Amino acid sequence: MAFQRIYLLPSLVLACSIGISCAAHADVRADMARLEAIQLLSEKDNQAALVQLKQFYSQFNADTEYQLKIDTLRELSSAYFDSGDIPASDKSRAEILDLAKANNDRETVALMQIDQVYKLRDVGKFDAAIAKLDEIAAVLKGSSKPDNLMRLEIAYGVVYHAASKFEQALSHHLEALRLTDQLTQRKSLTKIRRLATLASLYLTMQNPEQTLIVTNDALALVAEVDSPRIIATLRQNQAMALGDLKRYPEALVSYERALKAAQEANLPKLEALVLSNIADLHLRTHNFVRAENVARQALKKAEFIQDDLAIFNAKANIGFALGGQGKIAPAMEYLIPVLEHSREQGDKADVEATVGEISRMYEHAKMYKEALEYTREQQKISNELFRADRSKTVAALQEQFDADQRKKQIELLARENQIKDADIKNSRLQQIITLLGAVLTIMGGIFIYMLYRKVKQTNERLEEVNQQLEFHSVRDPLTGLHNRRSFLELMKVRSEDVEHERRENDGDSPDCLMIMDIDHFKHINDTWGHSAGDTVLIEVAKRLRSAVRDTDMTLRWGGEEFLIFAPKTQPALLMPLVDRVLKAIGSTPVIVGNNVIPVTVSAGYISLPFSGVPESACNWEKAMQLADMALYMGKVNGRNRAYGLLSLLVPYEQALPELERDFSAAIKQGMVEIAIIQGPQAS
């Protein structure tokens, strides 16, 4: 049989290759679109999304695009975790690591090491966890992927949160929130999640009011996404904050909304958690029968997903609910296994809390012998915990005693030695005077006069040193501005003046409070170093002094926060003052060596007395709290701006509680007139 040789023209070959390439790209786009559709489904129904993810991943082969595999495995891991299947979740994460190593993807390999960070956190090794994150940050430095940088910031925030270093945690979580603006996919949903994390942090910081503000801001964005999952998380944060404020009926409504959303999204792990929290709420309100019923629902759900922690939480709630009903023997059948589990885990804090609750349960049942037994055990554990906590605290303080603190201590010791030396010299000179006075009469008188002058000079030196000490006791050592202590002393005097002079009636020249926070200060430290950060703080302080009157007090409130107290400021001059401050700081960058560092601030300001409200109802501390909330609004809405509270538009008895409870909602409801002053564009 003859074969006919076929020749393809070069143009035809090129056309064929382009066609194959286009088809491949079309397939990748179709696959990415399908994955995104499954991701959106997971927000509504986790179990349905998990089924589709497993089916989708089973179709992959060696030719499947790498990033598609990585993203799919991440979604699988998350879906498994939310369904309560932790081993399967860990297996998916192990596959991500193997795949990233095979493809020499350094950033993904580094990010997967965050699992190690969380393990270190779980055993209380916070310094080692931060050191590991610093290693990961070195790999990610300069990354062009904002989602990777965001994951790193979240991890920093989580570890600092666990270590009770809340200011650092807040800084990192705010940076993660800022990075959501750079995302190209699911931006609104990711921003809501970051706000939910901030709300959880504020809960731990025992600031339920701020939790409600952030949660309400997040709920306002929920209309942009269709996600029962995130609604469940937000409603739970809202309920916990309301519970902390003892607003129990409202808390129960929020918990029920969270439960409904968790059920809609098919999230059994979250459902079990919400049920346990509802049971705990009923225990706090002494509704023991309802607490028992809900706790049994939580136990059933926890056993279904085999979540040990949720199982023991549910059993503890059942036990205390039975105890509240006087059913002590059945209660202990649940509580003893819970207590033994805590002892096996070595969780002394949990054992101490459980033992204390059991003791109170016995006491309520008038079983005083048993109550005393558990009370003694609680006292013993409390003493052990105190000693352990004290040792940890001492160790932590020693680690934190860095070079700057040593330098300050040396300076104080040097001043102390100067005083002691001067005092010794003074004593010696006085002894010499006494001795010579006894020996010599006439010539001694002349000599004594000369020594008297020396003593006078020494005393003057002592006075000078004391003045220096007094200066440093009320001044910030880095910037030279007033410190928080000096401001509190001033406010104490001012409060006394208010009582005598009734200054709340002086509406023509109220005092002004303006609190500021340097934008992205952590970024400045991370990029140019802490020495540059100190230079920025010094320069900002200098610019603040130049922008205010001599009669105004400028102080460093703490960290990168500053405060201006401008007494007797006419209302017409208030907004120009704020504008002048923003321009003074933000118009010109700070030069540090060869580096040009743009610097801006966000601020909140308010007059005192505020809008004619008596200071007995809104004192300076409450006004500061409102100004701080306004500052936060500036941060959330883009930074480099100041939010000011000008006046109330409704009676203060109605407005103040709402402002404290939900600042953002009060503004939206038209209860308060605000002014927004935009800062200059940084050069």
Secondary structure, 3 states (H helix, E strand, C coil): CCCCCCCCCHHHHHHHHHHHHHHHHHHHHHHHHHHHHHHHHHHHCHHHHHHHHHHHHHCCCCCCCHHHHHHHHHHHHHHHHHHCCHHHHHHHHHHHHHHHHHCCCHHHHHHHCHHHHHHHHHCCCHHHHHHHHHHHHHHHCCCCCHHHHHHHHHHHHHHHHHCCCHHHHHHHHHHHHHHHHHCCCCHHHHHHHHHHHHHHHHHHCCCHHHHHHHHHHHHHHHHHCCCHHHHHHHHHHHHHHHHHCCCHHHHHHHHHHHHHHHHHCCCHHHHHHHHHHHHHHHHHCCCHHHHHHHHHHHHHHHHHHCCHHHHHHHHHHHHHHHHHCCCHHHHHHHHHHHHHHHHHHCCHHHHHHHHHHHHHHHHHCCCHHHHHHHHHHHHHHHHHHHHHHHHHHHHHHHHHCCHHHHHHHHHHHHHHHHHHHHHHHHHHHHHHHHHHHHHCCHHHHHHHHHHHHHHHHHHHHHHHHHHHHHHHHCECCCCCCECHHHHHHHHHHHHHHHHHHCHHHCCCCCEEEEEEEECCHHHHHHHHCHHHHHHHHHHHHHHHHHHCCCCCEEEEEECCEEEEEECCCCHHHHHHHHHHHHHHHHCCCEEECCEEECCCEEEEEEEECCCCCCCCCCCHHHHHHHHHHHHHHHHHCCCCEEEEEEEECCCHHHHHHHHHHCHHHHHHCCCEEEEEEECCCCC
